[in-house]
Amino acid sequence: MVASERDRPDVAARRSRWLKHRHRIDPARLVFIDETWTKTNMAPLRGWAPRSGTP
């Protein structure tokens, strides 16, 4: 199973440009962030602002 978009001319052109460009990227500068266990319910439910800044 493959995406049907991969055969579109614009997508094929972008893929070709990416394949040429990726060799110029320094692997030592790549950073991978794993957000597997990120919890969204830890964000504060309320904030504060000066009274002049509230709607």
PDB file of N, CA, C and O in Angstrom:
ATOM      1  N   MET A   1       0.847  -1.162   0.000  1.00  0.00           N
ATOM      2  CA  MET A   1       0.000   0.000   0.000  1.00  0.00           C
ATOM      3  C   MET A   1       0.904   1.239   0.000  1.00  0.00           C
ATOM      4  O   MET A   1       1.801   1.360   0.834  1.00  0.00           O
ATOM      5  N   VAL A   2       0.666   2.130  -0.916  1.00  0.00           N
ATOM      6  CA  VAL A   2       1.435   3.371  -1.016  1.00  0.00           C
ATOM      7  C   VAL A   2       0.470   4.532  -1.229  1.00  0.00           C
ATOM      8  O   VAL A   2      -0.656   4.351  -1.692  1.00  0.00           O
ATOM      9  N   ALA A   3       0.934   5.718  -0.885  1.00  0.00           N
ATOM     10  CA  ALA A   3       0.114   6.913  -1.067  1.00  0.00           C
ATOM     11  C   ALA A   3      -0.021   7.227  -2.554  1.00  0.00           C
ATOM     12  O   ALA A   3       0.960   7.179  -3.296  1.00  0.00           O
ATOM     13  N   SER A   4      -1.223   7.543  -2.979  1.00  0.00           N
ATOM     14  CA  SER A   4      -1.441   7.860  -4.395  1.00  0.00           C
ATOM     15  C   SER A   4      -0.784   9.186  -4.775  1.00  0.00           C
ATOM     16  O   SER A   4      -0.489   9.414  -5.948  1.00  0.00           O
ATOM     17  N   GLU A   5      -0.553  10.060  -3.800  1.00  0.00           N
ATOM     18  CA  GLU A   5       0.042  11.369  -4.070  1.00  0.00           C
ATOM     19  C   GLU A   5       1.478  11.260  -4.563  1.00  0.00           C
ATOM     20  O   GLU A   5       1.980  12.182  -5.206  1.00  0.00           O
ATOM     21  N   ARG A   6       2.145  10.150  -4.272  1.00  0.00           N
ATOM     22  CA  ARG A   6       3.560  10.052  -4.630  1.00  0.00           C
ATOM     23  C   ARG A   6       3.787  10.075  -6.131  1.00  0.00           C
ATOM     24  O   ARG A   6       4.907  10.332  -6.574  1.00  0.00           O
ATOM     25  N   ASP A   7       2.765   9.815  -6.918  1.00  0.00           N
ATOM     26  CA  ASP A   7       2.901   9.819  -8.375  1.00  0.00           C
ATOM     27  C   ASP A   7       2.608  11.179  -9.001  1.00  0.00           C
ATOM     28  O   ASP A   7       2.793  11.362 -10.204  1.00  0.00           O
ATOM     29  N   ARG A   8       2.148  12.139  -8.185  1.00  0.00           N
ATOM     30  CA  ARG A   8       1.874  13.471  -8.727  1.00  0.00           C
ATOM     31  C   ARG A   8       3.187  14.145  -9.112  1.00  0.00           C
ATOM     32  O   ARG A   8       4.189  13.974  -8.419  1.00  0.00           O
ATOM     33  N   PRO A   9       3.200  14.906 -10.203  1.00  0.00           N
ATOM     34  CA  PRO A   9       4.448  15.546 -10.654  1.00  0.00           C
ATOM     35  C   PRO A   9       5.045  16.491  -9.612  1.00  0.00           C
ATOM     36  O   PRO A   9       6.264  16.524  -9.445  1.00  0.00           O
ATOM     37  N   ASP A  10       4.209  17.262  -8.906  1.00  0.00           N
ATOM     38  CA  ASP A  10       4.749  18.202  -7.925  1.00  0.00           C
ATOM     39  C   ASP A  10       5.378  17.469  -6.746  1.00  0.00           C
ATOM     40  O   ASP A  10       6.402  17.909  -6.224  1.00  0.00           O
ATOM     41  N   VAL A  11       4.789  16.375  -6.326  1.00  0.00           N
ATOM     42  CA  VAL A  11       5.340  15.598  -5.217  1.00  0.00           C
ATOM     43  C   VAL A  11       6.631  14.908  -5.655  1.00  0.00           C
ATOM     44  O   VAL A  11       7.593  14.851  -4.889  1.00  0.00           O
ATOM     45  N   ALA A  12       6.656  14.394  -6.857  1.00  0.00           N
ATOM     46  CA  ALA A  12       7.870  13.753  -7.378  1.00  0.00           C
ATOM     47  C   ALA A  12       9.014  14.761  -7.473  1.00  0.00           C
ATOM     48  O   ALA A  12      10.161  14.424  -7.181  1.00  0.00           O
ATOM     49  N   ALA A  13       8.709  15.990  -7.877  1.00  0.00           N
ATOM     50  CA  ALA A  13       9.739  17.030  -7.972  1.00  0.00           C
ATOM     51  C   ALA A  13      10.274  17.378  -6.596  1.00  0.00           C
ATOM     52  O   ALA A  13      11.483  17.534  -6.426  1.00  0.00           O
ATOM     53  N   ARG A  14       9.391  17.503  -5.608  1.00  0.00           N
ATOM     54  CA  ARG A  14       9.840  17.796  -4.242  1.00  0.00           C
ATOM     55  C   ARG A  14      10.686  16.656  -3.684  1.00  0.00           C
ATOM     56  O   ARG A  14      11.683  16.894  -3.003  1.00  0.00           O
ATOM     57  N   ARG A  15      10.289  15.424  -3.972  1.00  0.00           N
ATOM     58  CA  ARG A  15      11.050  14.270  -3.502  1.00  0.00           C
ATOM     59  C   ARG A  15      12.455  14.294  -4.106  1.00  0.00           C
ATOM     60  O   ARG A  15      13.438  14.028  -3.415  1.00  0.00           O
ATOM     61  N   SER A  16      12.542  14.612  -5.386  1.00  0.00           N
ATOM     62  CA  SER A  16      13.832  14.686  -6.060  1.00  0.00           C
ATOM     63  C   SER A  16      14.714  15.767  -5.439  1.00  0.00           C
ATOM     64  O   SER A  16      15.903  15.547  -5.209  1.00  0.00           O
ATOM     65  N   ARG A  17      14.122  16.948  -5.165  1.00  0.00           N
ATOM     66  CA  ARG A  17      14.886  18.027  -4.523  1.00  0.00           C
ATOM     67  C   ARG A  17      15.361  17.615  -3.144  1.00  0.00           C
ATOM     68  O   ARG A  17      16.494  17.916  -2.768  1.00  0.00           O
ATOM     69  N   TRP A  18      14.507  16.922  -2.371  1.00  0.00           N
ATOM     70  CA  TRP A  18      14.875  16.482  -1.033  1.00  0.00           C
ATOM     71  C   TRP A  18      16.037  15.488  -1.087  1.00  0.00           C
ATOM     72  O   TRP A  18      16.968  15.577  -0.288  1.00  0.00           O
ATOM     73  N   LEU A  19      15.982  14.549  -2.024  1.00  0.00           N
ATOM     74  CA  LEU A  19      17.049  13.552  -2.124  1.00  0.00           C
ATOM     75  C   LEU A  19      18.392  14.205  -2.440  1.00  0.00           C
ATOM     76  O   LEU A  19      19.433  13.730  -1.984  1.00  0.00           O
ATOM     77  N   LYS A  20      18.378  15.291  -3.217  1.00  0.00           N
ATOM     78  CA  LYS A  20      19.622  16.010  -3.514  1.00  0.00           C
ATOM     79  C   LYS A  20      20.075  16.834  -2.313  1.00  0.00           C
ATOM     80  O   LYS A  20      21.274  16.950  -2.059  1.00  0.00           O
ATOM     81  N   HIS A  21      19.135  17.404  -1.579  1.00  0.00           N
ATOM     82  CA  HIS A  21      19.453  18.295  -0.462  1.00  0.00           C
ATOM     83  C   HIS A  21      19.899  17.547   0.790  1.00  0.00           C
ATOM     84  O   HIS A  21      20.729  18.061   1.540  1.00  0.00           O
ATOM     85  N   ARG A  22      19.386  16.377   1.030  1.00  0.00           N
ATOM     86  CA  ARG A  22      19.635  15.687   2.298  1.00  0.00           C
ATOM     87  C   ARG A  22      21.096  15.334   2.517  1.00  0.00           C
ATOM     88  O   ARG A  22      21.512  15.125   3.656  1.00  0.00           O
ATOM     89  N   HIS A  23      21.879  15.262   1.457  1.00  0.00           N
ATOM     90  CA  HIS A  23      23.297  14.948   1.610  1.00  0.00           C
ATOM     91  C   HIS A  23      24.090  16.132   2.159  1.00  0.00           C
ATOM     92  O   HIS A  23      25.221  15.962   2.613  1.00  0.00           O
ATOM     93  N   ARG A  24      23.510  17.321   2.121  1.00  0.00           N
ATOM     94  CA  ARG A  24      24.184  18.513   2.643  1.00  0.00           C
ATOM     95  C   ARG A  24      23.907  18.730   4.125  1.00  0.00           C
ATOM     96  O   ARG A  24      24.476  19.644   4.722  1.00  0.00           O
ATOM     97  N   ILE A  25      23.058  17.922   4.729  1.00  0.00           N
ATOM     98  CA  ILE A  25      22.711  18.083   6.138  1.00  0.00           C
ATOM     99  C   ILE A  25      23.731  17.347   6.996  1.00  0.00           C
ATOM    100  O   ILE A  25      24.029  16.178   6.750  1.00  0.00           O
ATOM    101  N   ASP A  26      24.261  18.029   7.997  1.00  0.00           N
ATOM    102  CA  ASP A  26      25.233  17.432   8.909  1.00  0.00           C
ATOM    103  C   ASP A  26      24.493  16.591   9.943  1.00  0.00           C
ATOM    104  O   ASP A  26      23.742  17.147  10.744  1.00  0.00           O
ATOM    105  N   PRO A  27      24.676  15.277   9.955  1.00  0.00           N
ATOM    106  CA  PRO A  27      23.960  14.418  10.909  1.00  0.00           C
ATOM    107  C   PRO A  27      24.248  14.769  12.363  1.00  0.00           C
ATOM    108  O   PRO A  27      23.420  14.496  13.233  1.00  0.00           O
ATOM    109  N   ALA A  28      25.389  15.362  12.645  1.00  0.00           N
ATOM    110  CA  ALA A  28      25.729  15.737  14.021  1.00  0.00           C
ATOM    111  C   ALA A  28      24.826  16.855  14.533  1.00  0.00           C
ATOM    112  O   ALA A  28      24.722  17.063  15.742  1.00  0.00           O
ATOM    113  N   ARG A  29      24.175  17.571  13.626  1.00  0.00           N
ATOM    114  CA  ARG A  29      23.305  18.673  14.039  1.00  0.00           C
ATOM    115  C   ARG A  29      21.849  18.263  14.177  1.00  0.00           C
ATOM    116  O   ARG A  29      21.019  19.078  14.579  1.00  0.00           O
ATOM    117  N   LEU A  30      21.521  17.026  13.854  1.00  0.00           N
ATOM    118  CA  LEU A  30      20.137  16.566  13.951  1.00  0.00           C
ATOM    119  C   LEU A  30      19.770  16.294  15.403  1.00  0.00           C
ATOM    120  O   LEU A  30      20.565  15.750  16.168  1.00  0.00           O
ATOM    121  N   VAL A  31      18.561  16.678  15.766  1.00  0.00           N
ATOM    122  CA  VAL A  31      18.052  16.447  17.114  1.00  0.00           C
ATOM    123  C   VAL A  31      16.707  15.752  16.978  1.00  0.00           C
ATOM    124  O   VAL A  31      15.832  16.207  16.242  1.00  0.00           O
ATOM    125  N   PHE A  32      16.555  14.656  17.686  1.00  0.00           N
ATOM    126  CA  PHE A  32      15.298  13.913  17.673  1.00  0.00           C
ATOM    127  C   PHE A  32      14.677  14.009  19.057  1.00  0.00           C
ATOM    128  O   PHE A  32      15.322  13.686  20.054  1.00  0.00           O
ATOM    129  N   ILE A  33      13.447  14.446  19.119  1.00  0.00           N
ATOM    130  CA  ILE A  33      12.750  14.618  20.391  1.00  0.00           C
ATOM    131  C   ILE A  33      11.642  13.590  20.473  1.00  0.00           C
ATOM    132  O   ILE A  33      10.749  13.551  19.628  1.00  0.00           O
ATOM    133  N   ASP A  34      11.709  12.765  21.492  1.00  0.00           N
ATOM    134  CA  ASP A  34      10.703  11.731  21.692  1.00  0.00           C
ATOM    135  C   ASP A  34       9.634  12.277  22.629  1.00  0.00           C
ATOM    136  O   ASP A  34       9.904  12.530  23.803  1.00  0.00           O
ATOM    137  N   GLU A  35       8.434  12.458  22.119  1.00  0.00           N
ATOM    138  CA  GLU A  35       7.333  12.985  22.923  1.00  0.00           C
ATOM    139  C   GLU A  35       6.322  11.898  23.241  1.00  0.00           C
ATOM    140  O   GLU A  35       5.143  12.183  23.449  1.00  0.00           O
ATOM    141  N   THR A  36       6.778  10.658  23.278  1.00  0.00           N
ATOM    142  CA  THR A  36       5.882   9.534  23.518  1.00  0.00           C
ATOM    143  C   THR A  36       5.122   9.687  24.822  1.00  0.00           C
ATOM    144  O   THR A  36       3.916   9.444  24.875  1.00  0.00           O
ATOM    145  N   TRP A  37       5.815  10.084  25.864  1.00  0.00           N
ATOM    146  CA  TRP A  37       5.185  10.139  27.188  1.00  0.00           C
ATOM    147  C   TRP A  37       4.854  11.561  27.617  1.00  0.00           C
ATOM    148  O   TRP A  37       4.728  11.818  28.814  1.00  0.00           O
ATOM    149  N   THR A  38       4.713  12.478  26.692  1.00  0.00           N
ATOM    150  CA  THR A  38       4.329  13.836  27.031  1.00  0.00           C
ATOM    151  C   THR A  38       2.886  13.844  27.519  1.00  0.00           C
ATOM    152  O   THR A  38       1.999  13.266  26.891  1.00  0.00           O
ATOM    153  N   LYS A  39       2.669  14.504  28.645  1.00  0.00           N
ATOM    154  CA  LYS A  39       1.319  14.567  29.208  1.00  0.00           C
ATOM    155  C   LYS A  39       0.737  15.952  28.945  1.00  0.00           C
ATOM    156  O   LYS A  39       1.324  16.960  29.338  1.00  0.00           O
ATOM    157  N   THR A  40      -0.392  15.999  28.294  1.00  0.00           N
ATOM    158  CA  THR A  40      -1.012  17.293  28.002  1.00  0.00           C
ATOM    159  C   THR A  40      -1.836  17.796  29.173  1.00  0.00           C
ATOM    160  O   THR A  40      -2.167  18.981  29.217  1.00  0.00           O
ATOM    161  N   ASN A  41      -2.176  16.936  30.123  1.00  0.00           N
ATOM    162  CA  ASN A  41      -3.001  17.382  31.244  1.00  0.00           C
ATOM    163  C   ASN A  41      -2.175  18.034  32.344  1.00  0.00           C
ATOM    164  O   ASN A  41      -2.722  18.366  33.396  1.00  0.00           O
ATOM    165  N   MET A  42      -0.889  18.228  32.137  1.00  0.00           N
ATOM    166  CA  MET A  42      -0.058  18.874  33.149  1.00  0.00           C
ATOM    167  C   MET A  42       0.018  20.385  32.939  1.00  0.00           C
ATOM    168  O   MET A  42       0.623  21.089  33.747  1.00  0.00           O
ATOM    169  N   ALA A  43      -0.580  20.882  31.881  1.00  0.00           N
ATOM    170  CA  ALA A  43      -0.571  22.315  31.617  1.00  0.00           C
ATOM    171  C   ALA A  43      -1.507  23.016  32.597  1.00  0.00           C
ATOM    172  O   ALA A  43      -2.533  22.451  32.974  1.00  0.00           O
ATOM    173  N   PRO A  44      -1.172  24.233  33.015  1.00  0.00           N
ATOM    174  CA  PRO A  44      -2.056  24.954  33.928  1.00  0.00           C
ATOM    175  C   PRO A  44      -3.415  25.225  33.276  1.00  0.00           C
ATOM    176  O   PRO A  44      -3.502  25.498  32.079  1.00  0.00           O
ATOM    177  N   LEU A  45      -4.456  25.144  34.075  1.00  0.00           N
ATOM    178  CA  LEU A  45      -5.802  25.371  33.563  1.00  0.00           C
ATOM    179  C   LEU A  45      -6.157  26.847  33.505  1.00  0.00           C
ATOM    180  O   LEU A  45      -7.039  27.252  32.748  1.00  0.00           O
ATOM    181  N   ARG A  46      -5.471  27.648  34.304  1.00  0.00           N
ATOM    182  CA  ARG A  46      -5.769  29.078  34.354  1.00  0.00           C
ATOM    183  C   ARG A  46      -4.474  29.874  34.302  1.00  0.00           C
ATOM    184  O   ARG A  46      -3.406  29.381  34.665  1.00  0.00           O
ATOM    185  N   GLY A  47      -4.589  31.086  33.856  1.00  0.00           N
ATOM    186  CA  GLY A  47      -3.441  31.974  33.811  1.00  0.00           C
ATOM    187  C   GLY A  47      -3.801  33.298  34.450  1.00  0.00           C
ATOM    188  O   GLY A  47      -4.864  33.424  35.059  1.00  0.00           O
ATOM    189  N   TRP A  48      -2.943  34.274  34.322  1.00  0.00           N
ATOM    190  CA  TRP A  48      -3.226  35.580  34.880  1.00  0.00           C
ATOM    191  C   TRP A  48      -2.779  36.632  33.879  1.00  0.00           C
ATOM    192  O   TRP A  48      -1.943  36.382  33.011  1.00  0.00           O
ATOM    193  N   ALA A  49      -3.353  37.801  34.023  1.00  0.00           N
ATOM    194  CA  ALA A  49      -2.993  38.955  33.208  1.00  0.00           C
ATOM    195  C   ALA A  49      -3.459  40.196  33.949  1.00  0.00           C
ATOM    196  O   ALA A  49      -4.401  40.123  34.739  1.00  0.00           O
ATOM    197  N   PRO A  50      -2.828  41.320  33.714  1.00  0.00           N
ATOM    198  CA  PRO A  50      -3.318  42.556  34.316  1.00  0.00           C
ATOM    199  C   PRO A  50      -4.755  42.811  33.862  1.00  0.00           C
ATOM    200  O   PRO A  50      -5.130  42.427  32.754  1.00  0.00           O
ATOM    201  N   ARG A  51      -5.546  43.445  34.696  1.00  0.00           N
ATOM    202  CA  ARG A  51      -6.948  43.700  34.348  1.00  0.00           C
ATOM    203  C   ARG A  51      -7.071  44.470  33.035  1.00  0.00           C
ATOM    204  O   ARG A  51      -8.034  44.276  32.292  1.00  0.00           O
ATOM    205  N   SER A  52      -6.120  45.327  32.750  1.00  0.00           N
ATOM    206  CA  SER A  52      -6.187  46.086  31.498  1.00  0.00           C
ATOM    207  C   SER A  52      -5.915  45.192  30.282  1.00  0.00           C
ATOM    208  O   SER A  52      -6.199  45.593  29.153  1.00  0.00           O
ATOM    209  N   GLY A  53      -5.373  43.992  30.495  1.00  0.00           N
ATOM    210  CA  GLY A  53      -5.049  43.111  29.379  1.00  0.00           C
ATOM    211  C   GLY A  53      -6.066  42.023  29.133  1.00  0.00           C
ATOM    212  O   GLY A  53      -5.925  41.256  28.182  1.00  0.00           O
ATOM    213  N   THR A  54      -7.096  41.934  29.971  1.00  0.00           N
ATOM    214  CA  THR A  54      -8.091  40.876  29.777  1.00  0.00           C
ATOM    215  C   THR A  54      -9.192  41.365  28.847  1.00  0.00           C
ATOM    216  O   THR A  54      -9.490  42.559  28.819  1.00  0.00           O
ATOM    217  N   PRO A  55      -9.793  40.473  28.098  1.00  0.00           N
ATOM    218  CA  PRO A  55     -10.847  40.898  27.165  1.00  0.00           C
ATOM    219  C   PRO A  55     -12.125  41.313  27.857  1.00  0.00           C
ATOM    220  O   PRO A  55     -13.091  41.692  27.194  1.00  0.00           O
TER     221      PRO A  55
END
